[in-house]
Amino acid sequence: MPRITQRTRILKLTADGGARRAEDAVAGEEPLEIRIGGRSFSVTMRTPGNDFDLVAGFLVSEGVVSHADHLPAMIVCAGDEPGASSYNVIDVTLGPGAVPPDPTMERHVYTTSSCGICGTASIEAVRKASAHPLPESRTPIGREVLLALPARLRRAQPLFERTGGVHAAGLFDAAGELLCLREDVGRHNAVDKVVGWALRENRLPLTDTILQVSGRASFELVQKCVMAGIPAMAAVGAPSSLAVELAKDSGLLLAAFSRGETINIYAGTRHVEV
């Protein structure tokens, strides 16, 4: 069975000339193949764990599913040994209302853990139409809530505490209470795992929620929020120009450089209670 963490031997060096052998924990990273009806759709590198959430969220991001009944079944495929499971291949069955991927717009087979959309066949496929458009009128989010999220996210990251090597995505309600947190070596995977959890819990669209991420605000993360109906996203790091553009076009509240004491609002300023 794939492991979330692995132990490895290291040589620890210090500035004063010291050297010693030790053990360290590193985050697991293994490929996961996603199949639709037995046909390979994508392979992504991920930290094992919450794999059904990852697959469900990935399919939301790809515009294949948008409601729980669009994804009636997911199975872990058998491995090479009789009666064994590979744990690294998941086959999904799509239900009525799902949108099977267009073969002419399919992703390349392999996606790295650092890339959310680099396998997309064309730029036209990136700006997907969401089944959960963001409402123009909604309750503003308080600045105190936004400022408190990075610390709350950090306190709820057990895998980062052990390895220091994973990204995190946390879904919070409008009052700043944590609803779901997922960690992964890939920042887009962490978000997909959160969105997939919500789909499987029949919570989409995720109105009145905020997604806090541990890294930067990239285009693909903003896109994932839009596809899941998440109206606000905050990032510890910087945003990209395309992320800001998509946020403005979609009505998303986009905040970045969220450091606990200060935060920059790049889009959706009218949705912040200042």
Secondary structure, 3 states (H helix, E strand, C coil): CCCCEEEEEEEEECCCCCEEEEEEEEECCEEEEEEECCEEEEEEEECCCCHHHHHHHHHHHCCCCCCHHHCCEEEEEECCCCCCEEEEEEEEECCCCCCCCCHHHCCCCEECCCCCCCCCCCHHHCCCCCCCCCCCCCCCEEHHHHHHHHHHHHHCCHHHHHHCCCEEEEEEECCCCEEEEEEECCHHHHHHHHHHHHHHCCCCCCCCEEEEECCCECHHHHHHHHHHCCCEEEECCCECHHHHHHHHHHCCEEEECCCCCCCEEEECHHHEEC
